[in-house]
Amino acid sequence: MSLPPVLARVTGRLGRITLNRPRAINALTTEMVRTVQHALDLWAGSDRIRTVLITGAGERGLCAGGDIRAIHGDAVSGGTASLDFWAEEYRLNARIAGYPKPVVAWMDGLVMGGGIGIAAHAAIRVVTDRSRLAMPEVGIGFHPDVGGSWLLGHAPGQVGVHLALTGAPIGAADALHAGLADHYLPATRLAHLSAALAVGEAHQVVDALAEKAPPGELADARHWIDDCYAAATVPEILDRLRAHPDPAARATAEEIAGKSPTSLTVALRSVRTAPALPDLEAALAREYRLSAALLRSPDLAEGIRAQIIDKDRNPRWSPASLAEVRTADIDAYFEQEPQ
């Protein structure tokens, strides 16, 4: 008999939620979102539970995101299941952020897209030597959702814009630098952490166990990141990157140039303007409108086809270039209400 896709159990004072689809790197489904929400609702009123720990089954990662193939099915058929999924997923993101008890997210292995939404809004976010965090949505014709615009919009300097436009994965030290994580522990310490959380206070336990992360790359790259990404538009950012003497900046320009022109433009505006929104809930509400609009755009179906379905890595974006992206169309994405 197979185990359910989410395991919820209580040990001492600890409620532990395990995403349990290891073959899919624990990619989220509607059933999983509902099960996590139910466990959190149940434990919120329990005097016994003092802390919640969220982990992922297997060694490949906490969560690789949502069920992209199901979203592709909706995008090509005109379905609406993705809208229902996003509505529940985003409510869960907000629930985790405002949970009345400390939520500890074990951000081991791959933590991408929806995995960021599950983990990066937690009160205590722990990365490991195996952590690889990313918001790669612009590569499939989408945008940084699950509160990604809010998180990246509050990253230091232009780091959030860099991560949004490249979709590049980052390790532990860079996640700490970007404000997507709080503490570092080697992956081998999960059992020790779990046992300590079952009897102790979450913040004290993690503070006592945390170690210094190995060096990252973002801090040393801030000289060109903050300069190049300060430009007002994506074309201007690319011009600055291509003209910069640092070869890493020039390589980054070529990486960005292959992404969806529409998604790049949407992502830049979304991340840039998120800090002016009143709170995470407002950011999630706007992200939902963007998600609904992009579900009906040609780039989402094409991006998933090229990256996930056919894997030819040769998406045919529409429009095909940044020069062809119309401001009026981008304005409409930000104003459109879901149908």
N, C-alpha and C positions, 0 to 999 in steps of 0.2 A: 504493500500500500504506500503510495507516494505521500510525502509530507505536503502540507499546504504552502502556498507561496509566501506567507508571512507567518513567523512563529512569534508568539507573545507569551512570556512566562515571567514569574515573579520569584526572585531569590532574595530573602531577607528584605531589605528596604528598597531593593532595586527592581524596577520593571524593565525587562529587556525585550526589545523588538528586533527581530532578525529578518531582513529581506531574504527570501529563500527561493530564488530562481538562479542558482549559480551558473547554469549553462548559458543563460542569457545575461550574465553579469548583473543579475538582479534588476533587470529593466522593469519599470513600473507598469502595472495594468490598473484598470479601474478597481478591480477586486482588491488589489494590494493597497491602494490608497484608502479604500473604505475600511479595510481591516486595521490599518495603522490608526486611522481616525477613531475607530471604535475603541481600540486599546487606550489611546490617549484620553478619550472621554471617560472611560471606565476608571482609569487610574487617577484622574484629576481630583476626584472626590474621595479617594482612599487615604485614610490616615496612615496606613502601613507603608505606602509607596512614598519614598522621599526623592528618588531620582529615576530618570528614564535614560536608558542607553540604547542607541540605535546602531546596529551593525549590519553587515552583509555576509551571507553565506559564501563559502568558497574563498579562494585566495586571489581572485582576479579583480575584485573591487566591491565597493559598497553598492554602487548603482551606476549603470551606464546610461541612464536616462529613461525616457518613455518608450512605449512600443511603437517604434518608427514605422514598421511595416503596416500597422493598423492605421496610423495617420495617413500613410500613402494611399491606402485603400479609400479613405474618406476623400482625400484630395482629388483623386481621379474619378470618383463616382458621385461626388456631390453629397456624400453622407454627412451626418452631424454627430456621430459618436465621439469624435475628437473634442467637440465643443463641450460635451458633458464631462469628458475626462478632464479637460483643462479646468473646468469650473470646480470640480472636486479636488483636483491636485492643488490648485492655487489656494483654495480654502485650507487645505492641509498645511501648506507652507505658512500661511498666516497663523494657524493654530500652533504650530511648532514655535514660531517666533514669540507668540504671546502666552506660551504655556506657563501655568502657575508654579511649576516645579522645574528644577534644572533638567534640561535635556542635553545629554552628552552624545555627540555624533562622532563615531569612529570612522574617520575619512581615509580608510585604507584602500590601496589599489586605485582603480579607476573610479572617479567621482565626476560625472559629466551631466550636463543638462539637468534633467529632473533629479539626479542625485545631488546636485548642488542645492536644489530646492528643498530636499529632505534634510540635508546636513548643515548648510551654511547659515540657516536662520536659527540654529540651535544656540542655547546659552553658552555651551562649552564645546568647541570644535577642535578635535584632535587629529592631526595629520601624522603620518608615519614615513618611514624610509621608502615605502612603496607607493606613496600617494601620487596620483596624477590627476589634477583637477583641470576641468576645461568647460567653457561655454562655447561649443563649436557650431552654433546654430546657423551663422551666416554661410557656412559651407553647404547647407542643404536648403537654402532659400527661406530661412526662418529668422528669428530674432532672439536675443537673450531674454528668456521669460522666467517663470518660477521665482520672480523677485530678482532675477539677474540684473535688470536695469538698475534696481535700487542698490544692490551690492556693489556692482561695478561703478556706479555713479558716485559712490562714497569711497572708492579706493583712492590712495594718495596720488597726487599729481595727475598724470595722464595714463597711469597704469591700467585703469578700468577700460579706457577707450582702446588701448593696445590689445587687451585680452578679448574685448568684444569684437574687434575687427579682424583679428587673426584667428581667433578660436584656439589659440595655442595651448597645449597642456603645460601645467607648471607643477613643480615638486613642492615639498614641504616648506622649505624656507621661503620660496616665492609666494606660496599661499599665505604664509604668515605676513609677509611684506605687503601683500595686496589687501589684507584685512579679511580674507576668506576663512581664516583659521586662527586659533588662539594658542594652541600648545602642540608640542612635538613629543612623540613617544615611538620607540622602535616597534615594529609590527609584532614582535615576539612578546610584547608586554600586555596584550589584550586580556589574557586570563588573569593576570595580576590586577589590572585595572578593574575588571569586572568584580573580582572578589572584594577589592577594597571599597568599591561603590556600594556593595551590598550591605556594608556595615557602617560606612562613614559618610561625611558630608561631601557632596560632589566637588565644590570648589576647593576645599582643603585637600581632598584626595588627589585631584589632578594637579594642583599646584605642587604638591609634594613629590609626585612621580615624574613630572615633566622634565625633559632634557633639552639641551641646546641642539637645534637642527643643524645638519650639515649645510655648508654655504650654498646659496642659490645664485641666480643670474640677474634677476630683475633690478636689484639695488645698484649693481654696477652699470646697468643699461639705462638708468634713469636720465643720464645726460642727453641721450638722443631721443628717448621715448618722450620726455616732457617737452622737448623742443619741437619734434616733428608732429606730434599729435595735438599740439596746441592750435594748429591750423583750423580754419572754420569749417571746411568741407572735406569729404573723402578725397576728391581729386587733388586738393591742395596738400592734404596729408601725404598722399602718394608722391607728389612732387618733392616734398621736403625729404621724405625717406630716400628717394632715388638720388637726391643730390647730396645726401649726407656722407661725410668721409668714412664713417664706420661701416664696414662691410655687413655687419648684422642688420643695420637699418636698411641697406639696399636689398638684402635678401628678404627682409620682412615685406618690403613693397611688392615683390613678386608673389609672395604668399597671399597677400591681401587681394591682389589683382585677379586672382582666380575665383574669388567668392562672388556670390550673387550681388550685382550692382544695387538692386532694390533693397536687399537685406542689409547691405553695408550702410546705405543711406538711412534706413529706418533705425538700425542699431545705433548709429552715431547720434541721431536726434534723441532716441530713447534714453541712452546712457547719460548724455549731456544734460538733459532736462529733468532727469529723475530726482536729483537733490532738491529741486524746487517744489516737489510734491510734498504734501503734508506728512505722509507716513508710508510704510510698506504696503498697507492695504490699498492706498490710492495707486501705488505703482502696479500692484497686481491687477487692479481693475483696468488700468490702461493697457497693461500687457495682454489681458484677455481680449480686449477690443482689437489689438494688433494681431493676435493669434487668429481670431476669427476672420479678419480681413486677409491675412496671408494664406490661410487655408484655401481660399478661393483664387489665389494668385497662381500663375503658371510655374513660378520658380520652386515652390515647395514640392510639388509632385515631381518636377524634373530633377531637383537636387537630391531627393531621396532615391529616385531611380538610378541616378549616376553613381551615388556613393554607396547605397545599400542593396538595391535590387539587382541591377545589371553589373554594378561595380566597374564600369568602364572609366570612371573618374573624368568624364568629359561632358559636364553639364552644358546644355544649350540654354543659357539664360535669356529671359525676355523682360525688359530690354537687355541687349547684349553688352552694353557699355554704360559707364557712369555718365557719359555725356548725353545719353538718351533718356536718363531718368528724369522725369518731369516733377518739378516741385509740387504741382497741383495733385499729382497722384499720391505723393508721400503725405501731403496734407490730408488727403482723403482717408489714408490708412489710420491716421491718428484721430480722425473725427468719426469714423464709421462705428456704428453700433452693431453688435452681432445679430444676424437674422434668426 
